[in-house]
Amino acid sequence: MSDEGFEIEVGQAVRRHIGRRRSPLADRNRAVTAYDSPGDDPIPVFVSEQVMRAIERHSASDKDHETGGVLLGGFYRNDEGSFVEVTDIVEAENAAGTDISLTFTHETWEYIHEQVARRGGEAQIVGWYHSHPGLGVFMSKQDEFIHSSFFADPWHIAIVHDPIYSNWGCFKWADGKLYRAGGFYVVAEKRRARQLRDYIRTQLANRQAASRSGAGTVGLPDATRAGQPILWAAIAALLVIELALGWAMLSRLPKGNPAPREDHYAAASRLLGVCDLSGAEAELKRELTLHPDNADAARDFRALARALIQPGVANPTFDRQNLVLSIDDELVRSQRPPGSPAGTIKPSVPTQDSRTAPVNADLAGSDPVVTALADYERAAPTRSGRIARARAVHTAAKARWSRETVKWLESEELRQIAYGKLAKPMEYSGRYKTLPTAKKKVVDAIVGEAK
């Protein structure tokens, strides 16, 4: 949605007197539970449990389009400081929601102001909420435009809910900029204290991993914080492995022929095609942050989101294996000696740099076919699992790329035999002979490409 197409007309702003009220934390008649870590927030936000449930219902009512509305409540002060309290919502009737944007029309604002007037009392608009189904919790450029143009008071907030990944975020003003708060408090009547704790515990338990939560700081439940030292150690180890692998892959690219720069959507499409789901998800998020009007990227992101919420689909190990094999295939094709006779290989001579490079010798092999075969042999034990996952992804995603991914993985054994026929002909000749004629033709075609 471009700024030129935006259709909000708020009308005359209404400034209300800032009242004095005791914080819900000091009210013995109310139960308060934290969502994430709002403790250090200088102006904390308190959201009614009923409001949180209402937003959740509204978001879940249409998981293919963004939904939203305004938040009602008040901005209060006391001797301890200031706080924002959200006590009610008005759903945005007639809002134009797409899969990546939400537009409040003139009719929407007329309805909102009518509802605020009917409810009377001290309630005033303290912000707005909207859903990001499958996109994660963040404020896009369009969201920031809406907030800065129509919710510009210092206490105005934005609540974002992702009904696919079960995640929440609260965004606020600070020094003229929007930032994601560490969390917020949820409030209910004292008699509902146990139900409130169970509700928030369930919300945190159902939330997907932070790697799929969009931009911003995501708080962790207490049980997760206890294991943070181990978690960070594991993350550090994975980063070292990824850096080494990335260096090795780059060192194997042809000299003097750097990979062309590509946009995030093109990179995502390539990664989807080889079932590197975590890599594709990251690239799609970057693309939609920069170009939220990219309908193709949004469509693929939603299809991927449908797949990733299925049990067992998220598997970074499978992602890395698929990516390595796909790079192997590209390197074999890119280093094919032009005009070579069928079935021949022209090994490249390792340079001094490659001989002394501090990487695993298997990853830095000079012969792309030999190296590819070694990678395929190492990945063979997980082949059936990776194929089964790709089929599950296609069942959930029902996308063109997911269908092509299944085909690519199902032909993996034939590619291994093709590389084996070139690199280890004595060892793989028997496997080649047992293939039916149709599959032999596939292997012969691959060998022809790799000669």
N, C-alpha and C positions, 0 to 999 in steps of 0.2 A: 504494500500500500504506500503510495507516494504521498508526500506532504500536500501536494496540490489537490489530491483527491480526498483530503480529509474533510469530514462533514459535521464537525462539532460546532455548536454555537451555545456557549454557556449562558450568555446574558450577563446581567449585572451581578457582580460578586457580592456575597453577603458576609460581612464580618460580624461575628458574635463576641460578646464579652467572654473572656477566659475566666471560667469559674474556679472556685476552690473546692477540692474534694479529697477525701482521704484515699490513699492508694489501696487497691484491692488487696495488696500484700498485708496491709495493716487492718483489714476488715475481718473480724472473727466470724462473721456470718457468710463468708464466701470462701470457696476452695480455689486454690491457684496452683497450676502445674506448668512447668516450663517446657516449651518446645525448643529443643536445641539449647543455646547458651545466651540468654538475654541479660545475664547478671551485670555485665559491664556497660550496658547501654545507658547513656546519660538521660535519655528520654524514652523509657520503656513503653512497649505497646502491650495492651491487655485486650485480648479478643474473647468474646463470649463463646462458650462451647457450642451454643446453638448457632451462632454465626458460622463457626468453622464447619459444623455439620451441614449447614445450608449451602455454603460455598462448595463443599464436597459433592453434595447432591446435584447442584447446578452443573458443575464441571463434568460429572459422570453422565449427565443426561445426553451429552453429545460429545463423544470422544473423537469425532472426526473434524470438529470445528471448535474454534475458540469461543468461549462464553465469558461473560463478565457482568459487572454492575458497579454500584457505588457502595461505599462503607459509611454507615451512620454511627455517630457517637459523640464524643467530645474531647476537647483538649483541656486539661486541668492542671492546677498547681496546688502545692501545699508546702509546708515548711521544709520538707525533704527534697523538693524539686518539682519536676513536671512529668506528665505522662499522657499518653493517648489511650482512650478506651473505645473499643468498637462493640456496639451493642445490637446492631441491626444491619441489614443490607436491603438494597433495592435492585432487583435484577434488571438488566438493560434490555427492556422489551424493544423489538424492532431493530436491534443492533445487527450490523452486517458482519457475521463471523465467517471467516474462511479457515483453512487448515493452518494458516500461519499469521493471521492478523484479525483484529477486531475493530470495527468502526462504529462509533456512537453517532447516530444520525440526529437531525433536528427533532424527529419524532421521539427518539430515545430520550433526549434531554427534557422534552415536554412531559413525558411520562414520569421521569425521575423527579422533577420538581413538583409535579402534581402529587406523587406519592409522599414526598417529604412533607408537603403542606398538610396532607390528610393525617399523617401520623402525629403531627404537632409535637408538643413537649419541647424539651431542650435539645433533641437530637439535631445534629448538623452534619454535613458531609465532611468526613475526615480523610477521605481518600477513595480508592477504587480497588477492585480485584479483577483478575482475569485468569483464564486457564491457558496452559501451554501443553496440550495433550501430546505426549511423546517427544516434546522438544527440550525438556529440562527447565530448570528454574533460573531465569535471568530476565533482564530488561532489554528488549531489542531497541533499535534506533527509533522505531515507531512508538514503542512504549514510552521511551524517554521523551519523545515529542509530546505525547498526550499528557504525561505527568507534568512536564515543565510548563505547558501552555494552560492547563486547566486544573491542576492540583499543585499550585505553586506556593501555598502557605507553608511555613517552616514545619508545621506538624502534620502535613498531609503525607500519607503513606500509600504504598501499593502492595497488595498481597498477590502473589503468583502461586498457582496450584497446578501441578502436573498430575492428572488423574491416571495416566499410564504408569508412571514410575512412582506414584504415591509420595510426592515430595512437595514441600511448602517453602516459601521464602517471603520475607518482609523487607521492603525497600523504603529508604527514608532519605530526607535531605540532611546534608552536613556540609557546611562551608560552600553552599551553592552547588553541590554535586550530589548525585544519587549514589547510594551505596547499599549493599545488602547487610542488614542487621544480623548480629550473631544469633538471634532467635526472637521469640516473643512468648508472652504468658497467655495461658488459656484459663478462663474464669468460669466458674459454675456456682450454684448454690452449695452451701456447706454440706447439705444432706447427700449431695452427689459426688462427694470427694472421691470415693472409691471408683465409681463409674468413670469419673474424669481421668483419674490416673490410668485406668485400664485402656481408655480410649486413646490417650496420648502414647502409651506404651505400644499399642497396636499400630498407630501411625508410624512410629519410629521403626518398628520391626518390619513393616511392609515396605518401607522406603528402599529404593534400589541403591546400589553402590554409588559412592560419590563420583566415580568416573563417568556416570551417566547423568549427572545432575545439573549440567549446564554451568554457567559462569557463577562465580561468587563463592563465599566461604560457607561450607556446609557443616553444621555442628554434628557431633557424634553422641549417641546415647552413652550413659555412664558405663554400661557394660563394655562398650567398645573402647572407651578411653583407657580402660585398665590394660588393654593389650596393645596400646600404641607403640611402645618401644619395639616390640617384636614386629608390629606392622611396618614401622618405618624402616627397620633393618631389612625386612623382606623387600620393600619397595626399592631401597637403595641397591640391593643385590640385583633386582630385575633391571634397574636402570643401567647398571654396569654391563649386564649381559646384552641389553638392547643396544648400548653404545658400541660394544665390541662387534656385534652382529652387523650394525649399520655401517661401521667402518670397513668391515670385511666385504660387505656387499658393494660398497663404493669402490673399494680397491680392485674389484673384479670387473668394473665397467671398462669399456674400451678406452684407451688413452686417446686424447685429442678429440673425443666425440662425446661431450657431456650430455647428460639426459636433458631433454627439453623441459623448460619450465611449464607447468600446467596449473590450471586453476583448481580450487579445492573440489569442485564438483566432478571434474574429470578424474582427479585422483581418487575420489570416493567411488566412482563408477568402476575404475580399474580394480580397486580393492574388493568391492562387492562381487565382481566377477570371479575372484579367486577365493571367496569366503573368508577374507580377513575382516571379520565383523567389527572388532574394536577399532581397527584403523579406519574403516569406512565411516563408522559412527562419528569419530573425531573430525574427519574431513567434512562430513555433512554439517556438523554443528558450526564449524568455521565458515562454511559457505553460507549457511542461513543467517549467521550473525552479520556477515558482510552484505549478503544479497537476500534479504528475507522474502523478496518477491519471486524467487526462483521456484516456480511451481514443481518442476521436475525433481529438484532436490528435496522439497517438502514431501512429495509423493514417496520418494525412495526412503526418506527418513521414517515416515509413518509405517511403511512396509517393514523396514528393519526393526522398528520399535515393537511391532506385533510379534516378530520372531524372537527378539531378545527377552521378552517377558516369559517365554516358554521355559519350563524346567530343563536345565542342562545345556541350553543353547549357548549361553555366554561361556566361552572357553578360550582364554588368551593363548594357551599352549597350542591349541589347534590353529588359531589365527596365525601365530608365528610360523608354524610348520607350513601352512598353505602359502604364506607370503614368500618364504625361502624357496619353495618349489617353483613358484611363479617367476621369481627372479632368475632362478636357474634356467628356466625355459627361455626367457628373454635373452639371457647371455649366450646361450647356445645358438639361438637364431642370429643374434647380432654379430657373433664371431665366426659365422659360416664363411669359409674362404670362397670367394666368387670363382665360378668355373671349375670347382673341384669335381673329380669323378665321383660317381655314386659310391657310397659306403666308405669313403676315405675321410680321415681326420688330419688336420694340420695343426699339431700342438703349437702353442705359443711358447716362446722361450722366456722363463721367468727373469725379471730384471733384478738388479741388486737390491732395489727398494723392496720388492715383493719377497725376496729371500730373507731379508732381515726384519720384515714388519712384525710387530709384536702381536700377532693374532694366531688363532688355531690354524695349524697347517692344512687341516681338512677344508676350512673355509676359504683359505687363500690359494687353493689349487690352481695351477696355471692352465690346465686343460679344462675348458668349460664342460665338456661331455663327461669326463671322469668325475669332476666335482659334482655335477648334477646327479650322476648315478649314485654317488656316495650319499648325497642328501636324500634321494628317493629310497635307498635301502634303509637309512636310519628312520625314515618316516613310515615305512611299511607297517610296523606293528599297530599304528593308530589309524590306518587307512579305513578300515571298516567303520570305526567310530566317527571319523570325519565325514565319510559319505552319509552315514545315518543322520548326522547333525545337519548336513546340507539338505537332505530330504525333509527333515523337520522344519527347517527354515523356509523351504519352498511351500510346504503345507500352510504355514502361518502367513508368509509374506504374499504369496501368489503374485509374484512379480516376474518380469521378463528376465532380470538379472539372476534371480534365484533359480530359475529353470536352467539357465546356461551354466550356473555354478555346479549344479548336480551333474550335468553332462561332462564338465571339465574334470571333476573329481572321479567320476566313474571311468574315465579313460586314463586315470593315473597309472594303473598297472601297465597299460600298453606303452605309455611313455617310458616307464622304467625299462621295459623289455627292449624298446627301441634304443635307448642309451646303452643298455647292456650288450646289445647286438654289436654296437660300435666299439665300446670300451673293453668288454669282456666277452668276445664272441664264443669262446669255448664254453664258458659258464652259462650263457644265456641261449645258446642254440637249441638246447632241448626244450626250454620253455617256449621258444618261438615256434617250434615244430608242432607243439600240442594245441596251438591256437586254431580256431576255425578260420576258413578262408577270408571271411569278411574282416576279422580282427587282424589277420596278417597284413591285409591291405592297408589298414590304419597304421600299423607299425612301419610298414614300408614307406608310407607317406611321411611319417615323422622322421625316419632315417634320411629320407631325401631332403628334408628341410635342414637336418643337422649336419649334412655332409660338408 
